Amino acid sequence: MKTLTELTVVLTIPTITYGFWGINLKLPFQGVPYGSLLVIVISLLISLLVWYWLKKKKSL
């Protein structure tokens, strides 16, 4: 059950990020040519950091 919880926490980060970008407001990186790619990379990096932190915390 812990694995499912960890997976849910890690996948919630991109879900919130992409949901925020789905609203019709002026957002950061909106005018940048590679803005979507930048948001995806940032979201993946944050997810990987959270995953690493959870794995490190689990081993303590």
PDBQT receptor file of N, H, CA, C and O in Angstrom, charges set to zero:
ATOM      1  N   MET A   1       0.818  -1.194   0.000  1.00  0.00    +0.000 N 
ATOM      2  CA  MET A   1       0.000   0.000   0.000  1.00  0.00    +0.000 C 
ATOM      3  C   MET A   1       0.863   1.260   0.000  1.00  0.00    +0.000 C 
ATOM      4  O   MET A   1       0.464   2.282  -0.557  1.00  0.00    +0.000 OA
ATOM      5  N   LYS A   2       2.045   1.196   0.620  1.00  0.00    +0.000 N 
ATOM      6  H   LYS A   2       2.370   0.366   1.073  1.00  0.00    +0.000 HD
ATOM      7  CA  LYS A   2       2.925   2.365   0.631  1.00  0.00    +0.000 C 
ATOM      8  C   LYS A   2       3.364   2.736  -0.774  1.00  0.00    +0.000 C 
ATOM      9  O   LYS A   2       3.497   3.917  -1.095  1.00  0.00    +0.000 OA
ATOM     10  N   THR A   3       3.588   1.744  -1.604  1.00  0.00    +0.000 N 
ATOM     11  H   THR A   3       3.481   0.784  -1.343  1.00  0.00    +0.000 HD
ATOM     12  CA  THR A   3       4.030   2.005  -2.971  1.00  0.00    +0.000 C 
ATOM     13  C   THR A   3       2.962   2.765  -3.747  1.00  0.00    +0.000 C 
ATOM     14  O   THR A   3       3.279   3.693  -4.491  1.00  0.00    +0.000 OA
ATOM     15  N   LEU A   4       1.718   2.386  -3.582  1.00  0.00    +0.000 N 
ATOM     16  H   LEU A   4       1.461   1.633  -2.977  1.00  0.00    +0.000 HD
ATOM     17  CA  LEU A   4       0.621   3.069  -4.260  1.00  0.00    +0.000 C 
ATOM     18  C   LEU A   4       0.497   4.514  -3.784  1.00  0.00    +0.000 C 
ATOM     19  O   LEU A   4       0.235   5.408  -4.588  1.00  0.00    +0.000 OA
ATOM     20  N   THR A   5       0.681   4.748  -2.502  1.00  0.00    +0.000 N 
ATOM     21  H   THR A   5       0.894   4.022  -1.849  1.00  0.00    +0.000 HD
ATOM     22  CA  THR A   5       0.632   6.102  -1.961  1.00  0.00    +0.000 C 
ATOM     23  C   THR A   5       1.767   6.945  -2.518  1.00  0.00    +0.000 C 
ATOM     24  O   THR A   5       1.555   8.095  -2.905  1.00  0.00    +0.000 OA
ATOM     25  N   GLU A   6       2.966   6.388  -2.563  1.00  0.00    +0.000 N 
ATOM     26  H   GLU A   6       3.139   5.454  -2.249  1.00  0.00    +0.000 HD
ATOM     27  CA  GLU A   6       4.111   7.117  -3.114  1.00  0.00    +0.000 C 
ATOM     28  C   GLU A   6       3.890   7.449  -4.587  1.00  0.00    +0.000 C 
ATOM     29  O   GLU A   6       4.185   8.561  -5.025  1.00  0.00    +0.000 OA
ATOM     30  N   LEU A   7       3.380   6.502  -5.338  1.00  0.00    +0.000 N 
ATOM     31  H   LEU A   7       3.140   5.599  -4.981  1.00  0.00    +0.000 HD
ATOM     32  CA  LEU A   7       3.111   6.731  -6.753  1.00  0.00    +0.000 C 
ATOM     33  C   LEU A   7       2.062   7.832  -6.939  1.00  0.00    +0.000 C 
ATOM     34  O   LEU A   7       2.188   8.668  -7.834  1.00  0.00    +0.000 OA
ATOM     35  N   THR A   8       1.047   7.828  -6.105  1.00  0.00    +0.000 N 
ATOM     36  H   THR A   8       0.945   7.148  -5.379  1.00  0.00    +0.000 HD
ATOM     37  CA  THR A   8       0.012   8.857  -6.172  1.00  0.00    +0.000 C 
ATOM     38  C   THR A   8       0.581  10.232  -5.870  1.00  0.00    +0.000 C 
ATOM     39  O   THR A   8       0.247  11.200  -6.553  1.00  0.00    +0.000 OA
ATOM     40  N   VAL A   9       1.428  10.335  -4.864  1.00  0.00    +0.000 N 
ATOM     41  H   VAL A   9       1.699   9.549  -4.309  1.00  0.00    +0.000 HD
ATOM     42  CA  VAL A   9       2.034  11.622  -4.508  1.00  0.00    +0.000 C 
ATOM     43  C   VAL A   9       2.906  12.131  -5.651  1.00  0.00    +0.000 C 
ATOM     44  O   VAL A   9       2.848  13.311  -6.000  1.00  0.00    +0.000 OA
ATOM     45  N   VAL A  10       3.707  11.255  -6.230  1.00  0.00    +0.000 N 
ATOM     46  H   VAL A  10       3.754  10.297  -5.947  1.00  0.00    +0.000 HD
ATOM     47  CA  VAL A  10       4.608  11.665  -7.312  1.00  0.00    +0.000 C 
ATOM     48  C   VAL A  10       3.815  12.086  -8.552  1.00  0.00    +0.000 C 
ATOM     49  O   VAL A  10       4.182  13.066  -9.202  1.00  0.00    +0.000 OA
ATOM     50  N   LEU A  11       2.753  11.381  -8.892  1.00  0.00    +0.000 N 
ATOM     51  H   LEU A  11       2.456  10.585  -8.364  1.00  0.00    +0.000 HD
ATOM     52  CA  LEU A  11       1.974  11.703 -10.090  1.00  0.00    +0.000 C 
ATOM     53  C   LEU A  11       1.014  12.869  -9.891  1.00  0.00    +0.000 C 
ATOM     54  O   LEU A  11       0.494  13.410 -10.867  1.00  0.00    +0.000 OA
ATOM     55  N   THR A  12       0.773  13.262  -8.653  1.00  0.00    +0.000 N 
ATOM     56  H   THR A  12       1.195  12.822  -7.861  1.00  0.00    +0.000 HD
ATOM     57  CA  THR A  12      -0.089  14.413  -8.393  1.00  0.00    +0.000 C 
ATOM     58  C   THR A  12       0.577  15.709  -8.841  1.00  0.00    +0.000 C 
ATOM     59  O   THR A  12      -0.110  16.637  -9.268  1.00  0.00    +0.000 OA
ATOM     60  N   ILE A  13       1.881  15.788  -8.753  1.00  0.00    +0.000 N 
ATOM     61  H   ILE A  13       2.440  15.034  -8.406  1.00  0.00    +0.000 HD
ATOM     62  CA  ILE A  13       2.610  17.012  -9.113  1.00  0.00    +0.000 C 
ATOM     63  C   ILE A  13       2.391  17.383 -10.585  1.00  0.00    +0.000 C 
ATOM     64  O   ILE A  13       2.005  18.519 -10.860  1.00  0.00    +0.000 OA
ATOM     65  N   PRO A  14       2.621  16.473 -11.543  1.00  0.00    +0.000 N 
ATOM     66  CA  PRO A  14       2.347  16.854 -12.931  1.00  0.00    +0.000 C 
ATOM     67  C   PRO A  14       0.865  17.118 -13.194  1.00  0.00    +0.000 C 
ATOM     68  O   PRO A  14       0.526  17.969 -14.016  1.00  0.00    +0.000 OA
ATOM     69  N   THR A  15      -0.013  16.401 -12.511  1.00  0.00    +0.000 N 
ATOM     70  H   THR A  15       0.262  15.709 -11.843  1.00  0.00    +0.000 HD
ATOM     71  CA  THR A  15      -1.445  16.604 -12.706  1.00  0.00    +0.000 C 
ATOM     72  C   THR A  15      -1.859  18.014 -12.323  1.00  0.00    +0.000 C 
ATOM     73  O   THR A  15      -2.603  18.664 -13.056  1.00  0.00    +0.000 OA
ATOM     74  N   ILE A  16      -1.386  18.487 -11.189  1.00  0.00    +0.000 N 
ATOM     75  H   ILE A  16      -0.782  17.958 -10.593  1.00  0.00    +0.000 HD
ATOM     76  CA  ILE A  16      -1.703  19.848 -10.751  1.00  0.00    +0.000 C 
ATOM     77  C   ILE A  16      -1.082  20.865 -11.701  1.00  0.00    +0.000 C 
ATOM     78  O   ILE A  16      -1.727  21.848 -12.066  1.00  0.00    +0.000 OA
ATOM     79  N   THR A  17       0.157  20.637 -12.100  1.00  0.00    +0.000 N 
ATOM     80  H   THR A  17       0.681  19.839 -11.803  1.00  0.00    +0.000 HD
ATOM     81  CA  THR A  17       0.843  21.565 -13.006  1.00  0.00    +0.000 C 
ATOM     82  C   THR A  17       0.114  21.674 -14.336  1.00  0.00    +0.000 C 
ATOM     83  O   THR A  17      -0.136  22.782 -14.809  1.00  0.00    +0.000 OA
ATOM     84  N   TYR A  18      -0.230  20.550 -14.946  1.00  0.00    +0.000 N 
ATOM     85  H   TYR A  18      -0.027  19.649 -14.562  1.00  0.00    +0.000 HD
ATOM     86  CA  TYR A  18      -0.894  20.572 -16.251  1.00  0.00    +0.000 C 
ATOM     87  C   TYR A  18      -2.317  21.105 -16.129  1.00  0.00    +0.000 C 
ATOM     88  O   TYR A  18      -2.807  21.763 -17.047  1.00  0.00    +0.000 OA
ATOM     89  N   GLY A  19      -2.976  20.837 -15.032  1.00  0.00    +0.000 N 
ATOM     90  H   GLY A  19      -2.578  20.302 -14.286  1.00  0.00    +0.000 HD
ATOM     91  CA  GLY A  19      -4.306  21.394 -14.809  1.00  0.00    +0.000 C 
ATOM     92  C   GLY A  19      -4.269  22.902 -14.692  1.00  0.00    +0.000 C 
ATOM     93  O   GLY A  19      -5.158  23.594 -15.188  1.00  0.00    +0.000 OA
ATOM     94  N   PHE A  20      -3.245  23.406 -14.041  1.00  0.00    +0.000 N 
ATOM     95  H   PHE A  20      -2.523  22.844 -13.638  1.00  0.00    +0.000 HD
ATOM     96  CA  PHE A  20      -3.085  24.853 -13.898  1.00  0.00    +0.000 C 
ATOM     97  C   PHE A  20      -2.851  25.498 -15.254  1.00  0.00    +0.000 C 
ATOM     98  O   PHE A  20      -3.348  26.595 -15.512  1.00  0.00    +0.000 OA
ATOM     99  N   TRP A  21      -2.105  24.837 -16.116  1.00  0.00    +0.000 N 
ATOM    100  H   TRP A  21      -1.702  23.947 -15.907  1.00  0.00    +0.000 HD
ATOM    101  CA  TRP A  21      -1.833  25.378 -17.451  1.00  0.00    +0.000 C 
ATOM    102  C   TRP A  21      -3.053  25.263 -18.365  1.00  0.00    +0.000 C 
ATOM    103  O   TRP A  21      -3.077  25.870 -19.436  1.00  0.00    +0.000 OA
ATOM    104  N   GLY A  22      -4.050  24.505 -17.964  1.00  0.00    +0.000 N 
ATOM    105  H   GLY A  22      -4.031  24.012 -17.094  1.00  0.00    +0.000 HD
ATOM    106  CA  GLY A  22      -5.247  24.343 -18.780  1.00  0.00    +0.000 C 
ATOM    107  C   GLY A  22      -6.254  25.467 -18.622  1.00  0.00    +0.000 C 
ATOM    108  O   GLY A  22      -7.200  25.548 -19.406  1.00  0.00    +0.000 OA
ATOM    109  N   ILE A  23      -6.083  26.335 -17.639  1.00  0.00    +0.000 N 
ATOM    110  H   ILE A  23      -5.315  26.269 -17.002  1.00  0.00    +0.000 HD
ATOM    111  CA  ILE A  23      -7.030  27.429 -17.450  1.00  0.00    +0.000 C 
ATOM    112  C   ILE A  23      -6.693  28.580 -18.392  1.00  0.00    +0.000 C 
ATOM    113  O   ILE A  23      -5.556  28.707 -18.845  1.00  0.00    +0.000 OA
ATOM    114  N   ASN A  24      -7.667  29.401 -18.677  1.00  0.00    +0.000 N 
ATOM    115  H   ASN A  24      -8.591  29.298 -18.309  1.00  0.00    +0.000 HD
ATOM    116  CA  ASN A  24      -7.498  30.482 -19.655  1.00  0.00    +0.000 C 
ATOM    117  C   ASN A  24      -7.063  31.778 -18.988  1.00  0.00    +0.000 C 
ATOM    118  O   ASN A  24      -7.834  32.734 -18.903  1.00  0.00    +0.000 OA
ATOM    119  N   LEU A  25      -5.843  31.801 -18.522  1.00  0.00    +0.000 N 
ATOM    120  H   LEU A  25      -5.217  31.024 -18.591  1.00  0.00    +0.000 HD
ATOM    121  CA  LEU A  25      -5.252  32.991 -17.924  1.00  0.00    +0.000 C 
ATOM    122  C   LEU A  25      -3.856  33.192 -18.496  1.00  0.00    +0.000 C 
ATOM    123  O   LEU A  25      -3.293  32.290 -19.116  1.00  0.00    +0.000 OA
ATOM    124  N   LYS A  26      -3.309  34.371 -18.286  1.00  0.00    +0.000 N 
ATOM    125  H   LYS A  26      -3.767  35.104 -17.783  1.00  0.00    +0.000 HD
ATOM    126  CA  LYS A  26      -1.923  34.645 -18.685  1.00  0.00    +0.000 C 
ATOM    127  C   LYS A  26      -1.014  33.932 -17.686  1.00  0.00    +0.000 C 
ATOM    128  O   LYS A  26      -1.067  34.205 -16.487  1.00  0.00    +0.000 OA
ATOM    129  N   LEU A  27      -0.191  33.028 -18.178  1.00  0.00    +0.000 N 
ATOM    130  H   LEU A  27      -0.148  32.806 -19.152  1.00  0.00    +0.000 HD
ATOM    131  CA  LEU A  27       0.662  32.215 -17.319  1.00  0.00    +0.000 C 
ATOM    132  C   LEU A  27       2.125  32.389 -17.699  1.00  0.00    +0.000 C 
ATOM    133  O   LEU A  27       2.437  32.784 -18.823  1.00  0.00    +0.000 OA
ATOM    134  N   PRO A  28       3.028  32.091 -16.755  1.00  0.00    +0.000 N 
ATOM    135  CA  PRO A  28       4.454  32.139 -17.081  1.00  0.00    +0.000 C 
ATOM    136  C   PRO A  28       4.791  31.150 -18.201  1.00  0.00    +0.000 C 
ATOM    137  O   PRO A  28       4.157  30.102 -18.316  1.00  0.00    +0.000 OA
ATOM    138  N   PHE A  29       5.764  31.475 -19.002  1.00  0.00    +0.000 N 
ATOM    139  H   PHE A  29       6.280  32.327 -18.908  1.00  0.00    +0.000 HD
ATOM    140  CA  PHE A  29       6.251  30.653 -20.114  1.00  0.00    +0.000 C 
ATOM    141  C   PHE A  29       5.239  30.531 -21.256  1.00  0.00    +0.000 C 
ATOM    142  O   PHE A  29       5.453  29.744 -22.178  1.00  0.00    +0.000 OA
ATOM    143  N   GLN A  30       4.153  31.286 -21.214  1.00  0.00    +0.000 N 
ATOM    144  H   GLN A  30       3.979  31.925 -20.465  1.00  0.00    +0.000 HD
ATOM    145  CA  GLN A  30       3.131  31.165 -22.246  1.00  0.00    +0.000 C 
ATOM    146  C   GLN A  30       3.605  31.730 -23.585  1.00  0.00    +0.000 C 
ATOM    147  O   GLN A  30       3.237  31.212 -24.640  1.00  0.00    +0.000 OA
ATOM    148  N   GLY A  31       4.410  32.778 -23.552  1.00  0.00    +0.000 N 
ATOM    149  H   GLY A  31       4.708  33.199 -22.695  1.00  0.00    +0.000 HD
ATOM    150  CA  GLY A  31       4.888  33.376 -24.785  1.00  0.00    +0.000 C 
ATOM    151  C   GLY A  31       6.203  32.798 -25.286  1.00  0.00    +0.000 C 
ATOM    152  O   GLY A  31       6.661  33.147 -26.374  1.00  0.00    +0.000 OA
ATOM    153  N   VAL A  32       6.805  31.926 -24.508  1.00  0.00    +0.000 N 
ATOM    154  H   VAL A  32       6.432  31.642 -23.624  1.00  0.00    +0.000 HD
ATOM    155  CA  VAL A  32       8.092  31.323 -24.873  1.00  0.00    +0.000 C 
ATOM    156  C   VAL A  32       7.843  30.214 -25.903  1.00  0.00    +0.000 C 
ATOM    157  O   VAL A  32       6.915  29.423 -25.737  1.00  0.00    +0.000 OA
ATOM    158  N   PRO A  33       8.660  30.144 -26.965  1.00  0.00    +0.000 N 
ATOM    159  CA  PRO A  33       8.443  29.120 -27.998  1.00  0.00    +0.000 C 
ATOM    160  C   PRO A  33       8.429  27.685 -27.451  1.00  0.00    +0.000 C 
ATOM    161  O   PRO A  33       7.633  26.859 -27.896  1.00  0.00    +0.000 OA
ATOM    162  N   TYR A  34       9.293  27.396 -26.505  1.00  0.00    +0.000 N 
ATOM    163  H   TYR A  34       9.939  28.068 -26.142  1.00  0.00    +0.000 HD
ATOM    164  CA  TYR A  34       9.347  26.049 -25.935  1.00  0.00    +0.000 C 
ATOM    165  C   TYR A  34       8.770  26.029 -24.524  1.00  0.00    +0.000 C 
ATOM    166  O   TYR A  34       9.242  25.278 -23.670  1.00  0.00    +0.000 OA
ATOM    167  N   GLY A  35       7.764  26.841 -24.279  1.00  0.00    +0.000 N 
ATOM    168  H   GLY A  35       7.381  27.451 -24.972  1.00  0.00    +0.000 HD
ATOM    169  CA  GLY A  35       7.167  26.951 -22.955  1.00  0.00    +0.000 C 
ATOM    170  C   GLY A  35       6.559  25.650 -22.462  1.00  0.00    +0.000 C 
ATOM    171  O   GLY A  35       6.732  25.282 -21.300  1.00  0.00    +0.000 OA
ATOM    172  N   SER A  36       5.847  24.948 -23.340  1.00  0.00    +0.000 N 
ATOM    173  H   SER A  36       5.706  25.246 -24.284  1.00  0.00    +0.000 HD
ATOM    174  CA  SER A  36       5.218  23.682 -22.948  1.00  0.00    +0.000 C 
ATOM    175  C   SER A  36       6.272  22.647 -22.571  1.00  0.00    +0.000 C 
ATOM    176  O   SER A  36       6.128  21.931 -21.580  1.00  0.00    +0.000 OA
ATOM    177  N   LEU A  37       7.317  22.579 -23.363  1.00  0.00    +0.000 N 
ATOM    178  H   LEU A  37       7.433  23.160 -24.168  1.00  0.00    +0.000 HD
ATOM    179  CA  LEU A  37       8.399  21.639 -23.066  1.00  0.00    +0.000 C 
ATOM    180  C   LEU A  37       9.073  21.992 -21.745  1.00  0.00    +0.000 C 
ATOM    181  O   LEU A  37       9.420  21.107 -20.963  1.00  0.00    +0.000 OA
ATOM    182  N   LEU A  38       9.254  23.269 -21.501  1.00  0.00    +0.000 N 
ATOM    183  H   LEU A  38       8.972  23.989 -22.136  1.00  0.00    +0.000 HD
ATOM    184  CA  LEU A  38       9.864  23.724 -20.255  1.00  0.00    +0.000 C 
ATOM    185  C   LEU A  38       9.012  23.336 -19.047  1.00  0.00    +0.000 C 
ATOM    186  O   LEU A  38       9.544  22.902 -18.025  1.00  0.00    +0.000 OA
ATOM    187  N   VAL A  39       7.705  23.490 -19.162  1.00  0.00    +0.000 N 
ATOM    188  H   VAL A  39       7.273  23.843 -19.992  1.00  0.00    +0.000 HD
ATOM    189  CA  VAL A  39       6.798  23.108 -18.076  1.00  0.00    +0.000 C 
ATOM    190  C   VAL A  39       6.860  21.605 -17.838  1.00  0.00    +0.000 C 
ATOM    191  O   VAL A  39       6.858  21.165 -16.689  1.00  0.00    +0.000 OA
ATOM    192  N   ILE A  40       6.914  20.817 -18.892  1.00  0.00    +0.000 N 
ATOM    193  H   ILE A  40       6.915  21.174 -19.826  1.00  0.00    +0.000 HD
ATOM    194  CA  ILE A  40       7.004  19.361 -18.754  1.00  0.00    +0.000 C 
ATOM    195  C   ILE A  40       8.307  18.968 -18.069  1.00  0.00    +0.000 C 
ATOM    196  O   ILE A  40       8.300  18.118 -17.179  1.00  0.00    +0.000 OA
ATOM    197  N   VAL A  41       9.413  19.567 -18.464  1.00  0.00    +0.000 N 
ATOM    198  H   VAL A  41       9.418  20.257 -19.188  1.00  0.00    +0.000 HD
ATOM    199  CA  VAL A  41      10.714  19.249 -17.867  1.00  0.00    +0.000 C 
ATOM    200  C   VAL A  41      10.739  19.634 -16.391  1.00  0.00    +0.000 C 
ATOM    201  O   VAL A  41      11.203  18.857 -15.557  1.00  0.00    +0.000 OA
ATOM    202  N   ILE A  42      10.248  20.818 -16.065  1.00  0.00    +0.000 N 
ATOM    203  H   ILE A  42       9.871  21.449 -16.743  1.00  0.00    +0.000 HD
ATOM    204  CA  ILE A  42      10.210  21.253 -14.662  1.00  0.00    +0.000 C 
ATOM    205  C   ILE A  42       9.337  20.317 -13.838  1.00  0.00    +0.000 C 
ATOM    206  O   ILE A  42       9.708  19.941 -12.726  1.00  0.00    +0.000 OA
ATOM    207  N   SER A  43       8.191  19.942 -14.369  1.00  0.00    +0.000 N 
ATOM    208  H   SER A  43       7.890  20.247 -15.273  1.00  0.00    +0.000 HD
ATOM    209  CA  SER A  43       7.288  19.037 -13.668  1.00  0.00    +0.000 C 
ATOM    210  C   SER A  43       7.933  17.671 -13.442  1.00  0.00    +0.000 C 
ATOM    211  O   SER A  43       7.812  17.098 -12.360  1.00  0.00    +0.000 OA
ATOM    212  N   LEU A  44       8.614  17.154 -14.455  1.00  0.00    +0.000 N 
ATOM    213  H   LEU A  44       8.713  17.620 -15.334  1.00  0.00    +0.000 HD
ATOM    214  CA  LEU A  44       9.299  15.868 -14.302  1.00  0.00    +0.000 C 
ATOM    215  C   LEU A  44      10.434  15.947 -13.286  1.00  0.00    +0.000 C 
ATOM    216  O   LEU A  44      10.628  15.021 -12.498  1.00  0.00    +0.000 OA
ATOM    217  N   LEU A  45      11.180  17.039 -13.300  1.00  0.00    +0.000 N 
ATOM    218  H   LEU A  45      11.022  17.791 -13.940  1.00  0.00    +0.000 HD
ATOM    219  CA  LEU A  45      12.264  17.202 -12.326  1.00  0.00    +0.000 C 
ATOM    220  C   LEU A  45      11.729  17.243 -10.899  1.00  0.00    +0.000 C 
ATOM    221  O   LEU A  45      12.290  16.610 -10.005  1.00  0.00    +0.000 OA
ATOM    222  N   ILE A  46      10.657  17.977 -10.687  1.00  0.00    +0.000 N 
ATOM    223  H   ILE A  46      10.201  18.491 -11.414  1.00  0.00    +0.000 HD
ATOM    224  CA  ILE A  46      10.067  18.041  -9.347  1.00  0.00    +0.000 C 
ATOM    225  C   ILE A  46       9.551  16.669  -8.937  1.00  0.00    +0.000 C 
ATOM    226  O   ILE A  46       9.728  16.264  -7.788  1.00  0.00    +0.000 OA
ATOM    227  N   SER A  47       8.919  15.951  -9.851  1.00  0.00    +0.000 N 
ATOM    228  H   SER A  47       8.776  16.280 -10.785  1.00  0.00    +0.000 HD
ATOM    229  CA  SER A  47       8.425  14.606  -9.548  1.00  0.00    +0.000 C 
ATOM    230  C   SER A  47       9.563  13.661  -9.196  1.00  0.00    +0.000 C 
ATOM    231  O   SER A  47       9.453  12.870  -8.259  1.00  0.00    +0.000 OA
ATOM    232  N   LEU A  48      10.653  13.741  -9.945  1.00  0.00    +0.000 N 
ATOM    233  H   LEU A  48      10.743  14.383 -10.706  1.00  0.00    +0.000 HD
ATOM    234  CA  LEU A  48      11.810  12.890  -9.649  1.00  0.00    +0.000 C 
ATOM    235  C   LEU A  48      12.439  13.237  -8.304  1.00  0.00    +0.000 C 
ATOM    236  O   LEU A  48      12.865  12.346  -7.570  1.00  0.00    +0.000 OA
ATOM    237  N   LEU A  49      12.498  14.519  -7.979  1.00  0.00    +0.000 N 
ATOM    238  H   LEU A  49      12.151  15.243  -8.576  1.00  0.00    +0.000 HD
ATOM    239  CA  LEU A  49      13.029  14.924  -6.673  1.00  0.00    +0.000 C 
ATOM    240  C   LEU A  49      12.156  14.408  -5.536  1.00  0.00    +0.000 C 
ATOM    241  O   LEU A  49      12.670  13.935  -4.523  1.00  0.00    +0.000 OA
ATOM    242  N   VAL A  50      10.846  14.495  -5.697  1.00  0.00    +0.000 N 
ATOM    243  H   VAL A  50      10.428  14.879  -6.521  1.00  0.00    +0.000 HD
ATOM    244  CA  VAL A  50       9.937  13.979  -4.665  1.00  0.00    +0.000 C 
ATOM    245  C   VAL A  50      10.079  12.471  -4.562  1.00  0.00    +0.000 C 
ATOM    246  O   VAL A  50      10.112  11.935  -3.454  1.00  0.00    +0.000 OA
ATOM    247  N   TRP A  51      10.164  11.777  -5.681  1.00  0.00    +0.000 N 
ATOM    248  H   TRP A  51      10.137  12.212  -6.580  1.00  0.00    +0.000 HD
ATOM    249  CA  TRP A  51      10.334  10.327  -5.665  1.00  0.00    +0.000 C 
ATOM    250  C   TRP A  51      11.633   9.946  -4.951  1.00  0.00    +0.000 C 
ATOM    251  O   TRP A  51      11.644   9.029  -4.128  1.00  0.00    +0.000 OA
ATOM    252  N   TYR A  52      12.728  10.650  -5.265  1.00  0.00    +0.000 N 
ATOM    253  H   TYR A  52      12.718  11.395  -5.933  1.00  0.00    +0.000 HD
ATOM    254  CA  TYR A  52      14.013  10.394  -4.621  1.00  0.00    +0.000 C 
ATOM    255  C   TYR A  52      13.929  10.655  -3.121  1.00  0.00    +0.000 C 
ATOM    256  O   TYR A  52      14.448   9.879  -2.320  1.00  0.00    +0.000 OA
ATOM    257  N   TRP A  53      13.275  11.747  -2.747  1.00  0.00    +0.000 N 
ATOM    258  H   TRP A  53      12.852  12.378  -3.398  1.00  0.00    +0.000 HD
ATOM    259  CA  TRP A  53      13.134  12.087  -1.337  1.00  0.00    +0.000 C 
ATOM    260  C   TRP A  53      12.329  11.017  -0.599  1.00  0.00    +0.000 C 
ATOM    261  O   TRP A  53      12.679  10.649   0.522  1.00  0.00    +0.000 OA
ATOM    262  N   LEU A  54      11.257  10.514  -1.214  1.00  0.00    +0.000 N 
ATOM    263  H   LEU A  54      10.973  10.813  -2.125  1.00  0.00    +0.000 HD
ATOM    264  CA  LEU A  54      10.455   9.464  -0.586  1.00  0.00    +0.000 C 
ATOM    265  C   LEU A  54      11.257   8.172  -0.447  1.00  0.00    +0.000 C 
ATOM    266  O   LEU A  54      11.168   7.500   0.580  1.00  0.00    +0.000 OA
ATOM    267  N   LYS A  55      12.033   7.821  -1.461  1.00  0.00    +0.000 N 
ATOM    268  H   LYS A  55      12.105   8.367  -2.296  1.00  0.00    +0.000 HD
ATOM    269  CA  LYS A  55      12.853   6.606  -1.384  1.00  0.00    +0.000 C 
ATOM    270  C   LYS A  55      13.942   6.744  -0.322  1.00  0.00    +0.000 C 
ATOM    271  O   LYS A  55      14.216   5.797   0.414  1.00  0.00    +0.000 OA
ATOM    272  N   LYS A  56      14.560   7.918  -0.244  1.00  0.00    +0.000 N 
ATOM    273  H   LYS A  56      14.337   8.687  -0.842  1.00  0.00    +0.000 HD
ATOM    274  CA  LYS A  56      15.601   8.148   0.753  1.00  0.00    +0.000 C 
ATOM    275  C   LYS A  56      15.005   8.116   2.158  1.00  0.00    +0.000 C 
ATOM    276  O   LYS A  56      15.598   7.553   3.078  1.00  0.00    +0.000 OA
ATOM    277  N   LYS A  57      13.845   8.715   2.316  1.00  0.00    +0.000 N 
ATOM    278  H   LYS A  57      13.364   9.173   1.569  1.00  0.00    +0.000 HD
ATOM    279  CA  LYS A  57      13.167   8.739   3.611  1.00  0.00    +0.000 C 
ATOM    280  C   LYS A  57      12.759   7.326   4.030  1.00  0.00    +0.000 C 
ATOM    281  O   LYS A  57      12.800   6.987   5.212  1.00  0.00    +0.000 OA
ATOM    282  N   LYS A  58      12.367   6.511   3.060  1.00  0.00    +0.000 N 
ATOM    283  H   LYS A  58      12.333   6.787   2.099  1.00  0.00    +0.000 HD
ATOM    284  CA  LYS A  58      11.949   5.144   3.332  1.00  0.00    +0.000 C 
ATOM    285  C   LYS A  58      13.114   4.291   3.823  1.00  0.00    +0.000 C 
ATOM    286  O   LYS A  58      12.919   3.384   4.633  1.00  0.00    +0.000 OA
ATOM    287  N   SER A  59      14.321   4.570   3.342  1.00  0.00    +0.000 N 
ATOM    288  H   SER A  59      14.480   5.306   2.684  1.00  0.00    +0.000 HD
ATOM    289  CA  SER A  59      15.485   3.763   3.704  1.00  0.00    +0.000 C 
ATOM    290  C   SER A  59      16.056   4.124   5.071  1.00  0.00    +0.000 C 
ATOM    291  O   SER A  59      16.889   3.390   5.604  1.00  0.00    +0.000 OA
ATOM    292  N   LEU A  60      15.620   5.245   5.644  1.00  0.00    +0.000 N 
ATOM    293  H   LEU A  60      14.944   5.841   5.211  1.00  0.00    +0.000 HD
ATOM    294  CA  LEU A  60      16.143   5.642   6.957  1.00  0.00    +0.000 C 
ATOM    295  C   LEU A  60      15.554   4.844   8.072  1.00  0.00    +0.000 C 
ATOM    296  O   LEU A  60      15.896   5.062   9.234  1.00  0.00    +0.000 OA
TER     297      LEU A  60
